[in-house]
């Protein structure tokens, strides 16, 4: 289910995580050749993706929210 990105934060391992409008979180890594997300490595790129839809697998599985949006 597509949910919009509302913010980003770094986890304890310094990987970027998107906060989604549904209350779930999802890692957004640039790890070629598997994941091509060069925009995640810059603040400008991340800010440009606020509002961008991501497929939330946690919503598909009806998982408990990670935070209250």
C-alpha positions in Angstrom: 0.0 0.0 0.0 1.5 3.4 -1.0 2.1 5.8 1.8 3.7 9.3 1.6 7.0 10.2 3.1 6.6 12.8 5.8 10.2 13.0 7.2 13.5 11.2 7.5 15.9 10.3 10.3 19.1 8.3 10.7 19.1 5.1 12.7 21.8 3.9 15.1 23.8 2.5 12.1 23.6 5.9 10.3 21.2 4.5 7.6 18.4 6.8 6.5 14.8 5.8 7.5 11.6 7.4 6.1 8.7 8.2 8.3 5.5 7.5 6.5 2.1 9.1 6.8 0.6 5.9 8.0 2.8 5.8 11.1 5.3 3.2 9.9 9.0 3.6 9.1 11.0 2.2 6.2 14.7 2.2 5.5 15.6 4.1 2.3 19.1 3.0 1.2 21.2 3.7 -1.8 22.8 0.3 -2.3 23.5 -0.3 -5.9 22.8 -2.5 -7.8 19.9 -3.6 -5.6 18.4 -0.3 -4.6 19.1 2.8 -6.7 18.2 5.8 -4.5 21.0 8.3 -5.0 18.7 11.1 -3.7 18.9 9.7 -0.2 22.5 10.6 0.3 21.9 14.4 0.3 19.7 16.6 2.4 18.4 18.3 -0.8 17.5 15.0 -2.3 15.7 13.8 0.8 13.8 17.1 1.1 12.7 16.8 -2.5 11.1 13.4 -1.7 8.9 14.6 1.1 5.4 13.6 -0.1 6.8 10.9 -2.3 4.9 7.6 -2.1 6.6 4.4 -0.9 5.1 0.9 -0.8 4.5 0.2 2.9 4.8 -3.6 3.5 3.9 -3.0 7.2 0.5 -1.7 6.1 0.0 -4.7 3.9 0.7 -6.9 6.9 -1.5 -4.8 9.3 1.5 -4.2 11.6 1.3 -1.9 14.6 2.5 1.7 13.9 6.1 2.7 14.7 5.0 6.2 15.8 1.9 8.3 16.0 1.7 10.6 12.9 
